């Protein structure tokens, strides 16, 4: 067992403070109260995200990245979750992990420099219709057939992060040798992108239909699940960090309101019922931070507990975030139910992200499986 370091360094604290200020100034929550037009994310904000080096965070230095660990990624996603950032950062990190785990040096050299500098918006398309967002092995829903030196994809993927704007889509598809992972670049003929109507106003999701779309294989035919399963675990940890950050933001919002809102000439935070709500929110937020941080730290050092820790974090953080957002609305009373308040934005994100890649029940069942129970 490797030594898991849970100490947050001064450099990581400084990173968190920088990102908190950036998201508050460049991607304020007020933007989410306005109808979204065009692409699902702001290219100007994305340019700032790229300038800060966030897409490059876990990309190795030889491919133009910063070569940081999952601990720094945890800080990054905690602050992104606090600010409800819905740009293609989560999608790009998933694609980065998939490329690195594939062991395909040519694919990494081809795609990762663009991912690192933000010029390539990358994502992974793995969920089939009816899969509840889980990345199960494609069993004929999406297929790949050989076409000389290339491959041709046919089928439909759903719940694709940043699928409306991705320049690089890594697609899981069935082959005669077993599931494989394939790279689709640009906007080829036969690829249809449909933005889905979702509860979450901050993060667009898409359905991608492939009708004879040319693709390049990543890794080898039959390597798909070997690549996707650990990629999925890493994606879940990043999402858990987002959820922990969102829970902390809701706690801060509620405590500030309870401190300044008065009734009967006293702050409402002095009333036992409100104080108990805030204390419960604090407990949930801190446990979410602990669960997600432990999983990220285990990932950073390659500890054998990581696969279980990833699912524990996924199972706990999603539910905790959702419950904290519900309590946030309760603390704010009638104000919390209004469109103009930010509470519903966090509530929408919490419900959506809790079910995005499976539910708490599916994660708990996977924990039991991995522990041999």
N, C-alpha and C positions, 0 to 999 in steps of 0.2 A: 504494500500500500504506500502510495506517494504521500508526502507531507502536503496537506491542503492548507494554504495560507489565506486566512480570512481578514488579514489586516488591510485596511484601506490606506494607501500611501498618500503622502502630501501631493504627489503628482496627480494621482487619481482624483483627489478632492479638487485640485485646481482645474482639472479637466471637466469635472462635473459643474463647477461654478461657471466656467466659460460657456459650456453648452447650455446651461440654464438661462444665462443672459441672452445667448444667441437665439434660442427658440422663443423666448419671451418677446424679443425685439423684432425678429425677422419672420416669425410664424405665429403671431398672436392668436389667441383663441377667438377673437372677434371675427376673424376671417371665416370661421366655420358657421357663423350665423347668416352668411350670405350665400345665395345659390351658387353652386359650382358650375363653371362653364369651361368648355374646351377640355384640355387634359385634366386628369384627376389630381395633378399636383402642380405647384408653382415652380416653373423652371428657374426663376430668379432666386428663390429660396434654395432650390437644389444646388445652384451654382455656389451659394454660400456654404452649404453643407459640404460640398466637394472641396472647397477652398480650405475648410477646417480639417480636411483629411478623414472624414468619417467613413466614406466608402472604402478608403484605403486601410482602415484600422487593422484588419486581420489579414490583409493581403501581404504575402512575403515581400521582403525588400527587393528580391531579384526580379519581381514583376511590377515594380513601381509602387509598392505599398509601404506601410509603416511597420509591419511585422509585429504588431502588438498581440496580446493574449486575450483570452476570453474574459479576464478580469477587467481590462479596459473596455471591452465590448459591453460588459455588464453596466459599467458606468454610463456609457453612451446610450444604451437602450433605456436605462432608468430615466435619464433626462429627456429622451425622446418621448417616453410614455408620460412623463410629467406634463410635457407640452402638447400632448396629443398629436405629435407629428405623424402625418400619414403619407409622406413621400416614399420613394422606392428604396429606403434604407434597409428595411427588414428583408425585402425581396432580394436586394443585392447581396446581403450577407448570406442568405440561404444559397444563392447561386455560387458565391465564393467558396463556401464550404463544400458544395457538391463538386466543383472543379478540383479543389485540392484533394478531396477524398477519392476522386476517380483515379489518381495516379497517372493521369494522361498529361505528360509534360507539354506536348504540342498544343493541346486544348488550353492549358493554363497560360502558356506563352502567348497564344493568340488572343485570348479574351480578358485575362486578368488586368493587364495594363489599362485598358479602357474602363473596366469596372472601377479600378483604383482612382483614376482621375475624374470619374463622374461622367465621362463622355458616353459611356455605354450603360444604359439602364438594363439591368439583368434580373431575371426571375426564374423560378422553377415551377413548372406545371406538372403536378403529380396526381391531384385528386380527381377521381372519376365521379360522374354524376351518381348520387345515391351513396357516396362513401362517407358522408358526414364530415368531410374535410380531411379524413385520415389518408395517409399515403400508403395505401395497400398496394400489393403487386398488381399491375394492370393485367387483367385476364381476358384480353380481347377487346376491351372497350376502346382502347387506342392501340393501333398496330403499326409496326414498321416493316416495310418490305425492301429488300435490296434492289437497287437500281444501278448496276455497274459498281463504281467505286463509292457511290452515295447511297442514301436511303430515302424512302418516301413515307411520310406519316399520314395516317388517316384516323380520325376519331375526334373526341371532344374532351376537353379538360375544364374544370370549373373551380371557382374560388381561387383564382390566380391573382396573387399580389402584383400590382403594377402591370397587369397584363395588357392594359389599354395602350401603354407607351413603351413597353419593353423592346429594346433593340436586340437583346439576346434572351431566348427562351430555352431553358433546358427541360426537355419533355421526356417523361417516363412512358415507354411504349412496349408492348409485347412483341417479341420476336420468336422465331422457331427455337432459338437457343435459350430463351427465357427473357425476363424483363431487361430492357436496356435503357440507357439515357442518351438523348440525342439533342444536338444544338441546332436551333433554328435562328438565323440571323436576319436582321432587316425586316421588311414587310413583304414577304414573298407572295406570289399568286397562290390562292387556295387557303390562305390564313384569314379567318374571319374573327374579329375581336368584338365582343359585346359586353359593354359595361353592365354589371348587375345592379339592381335596385337593392340597397342594403340598409339596415338599421343604422349602422355607423356612418355618420356624416363626414368623418375625418379621413377614412381610408377606403379608396376605391378597390373593388374586386371585379374581375372579369371572367367571362367564359370564352375560351378559345376553341375554335373549330378548325381542324386540319383536314383538308381535302386534297390529298396528293401533294403535300408540302415537302420540298426537298430538305434534307437534314444531314448533318454529320454526326457519326457516333462518337460519344465520349466514353473513354475506356474501351471495354470489349462487350460484344453482344452477350447478354446473360449477366452482366455486372450491375444491372440497375438497382436491385435491392441492396446489394453490398454497399453501394454509394448512398442510396436514398435513406436507408434506415438511420445511420449515424447523422446524416444531414438533418433529418427530421428532429432528432433529439436536440441538436444544436439550435435549430429554429425554435423549438419549444422553450429553450432556456432564454433566448433573446426575447421571445414574447412574454415570458414570465417576468423578466426584468422590466419590460414596458408596463406590465400590469402592476408591479410593485411601485413603479414611479407614479403611475396614475393614482394609486391608492394614497400615496404620500401627498400628492397634490390636493386630493379631496380632503384629506385630514387637515392640511394647512388652511384650506379655504373655509372649512367648517369651524375650526378653532378661532380664526380671525373674526368670523361672523358672530360666533358665540361671545367673543370678548367685547365686540363693539355694539351689537344690537341689544337694546334695553327694553325691558318691560317692567312696569311697576317700579320704575326708577332704579332698576338693577340689571346688570348684564345677564342675558339669558344663560350664559355659561355657569352662572352661580346656582342655577336651578338643577336639582339632582338628576332629573330625567335627561336633561341636555348634557350634563357632565358625564353621565354614564354612557351616553351614545358616543361622545368624543373619546372616552377611555377605551371603549370597545373598538372603535376605529383605529386607535393607536396600536392596540394589540394586533389587529389584523394586518395593518400596514407593516409593522415591524417583523411579523412572522413571514410575510410575503417577501420582504427584503432579505431576510435570513435564508429562506428556502431558495430563492433565485440566486443569491450570492454564493451559497454553498455549491449549487450545481455548476455555476460558472467557474468557481475556484477548482472544483474537481475536474472540469473539462480542461482548464488551463494546464494542469500538471499530468493529465492523462490517467487519473486515478480510476481504478476499477469500479468504484462506486458511481461513476458518472451516469451510466445508463439508467440506474434506479433513481438517482438524485434528479435527473432531468424530468422524469415522469412525476416524481413527488412535487417538484416545483410547478409543473404544469397543472397538476391536479389541485394544488392548494391556491396558487396565485390567481387563477381565473375566478374561482368562487369568492376569494377574499376581496378582490377588486370590485366585483359586482355587489357584494354586500356592503362594502364601504360607500359605494356610490348611492345605494339606496338610503343609507343612513345620512349621507350628505344632504339629500333632498329633505329628509325628515328634520334635520337641524335647521335648515333654511325655511321650513314651513311653506306658506303659500308662495313665497318668492322662488323657492326651489323648483316649483312646477312650471315656471314661466319660460317661454321660448328665449327671452332675452338673457336669462341667466345661463351660466356655463355648466350647471349641474347636469342638465340632460345630455350634454355632449359627452361627459365622462360616463354617464349611465349607458348611453348607446354604445360607446366603445367597449365598455365592460361586458355587456351582454353579447356583443358580436365577437369579441376576442375570446370569450370563454368557450364559444362553440365553433370557432374558426377551424381548429385542427383536432376535433374530437371534444368530448366532454370530460368532466371530472371523473365520471364513472369509467370511461374507456381508459383514462390514464391510470386510475387506481387498479383496474383489471390488469393492465400491462405491468404495473409494479409487482403485483402478485405473481404474474407469469415469470418475470425476471428473477424473482426471489425463489422460484420453484415451489410456490405455495399451491 
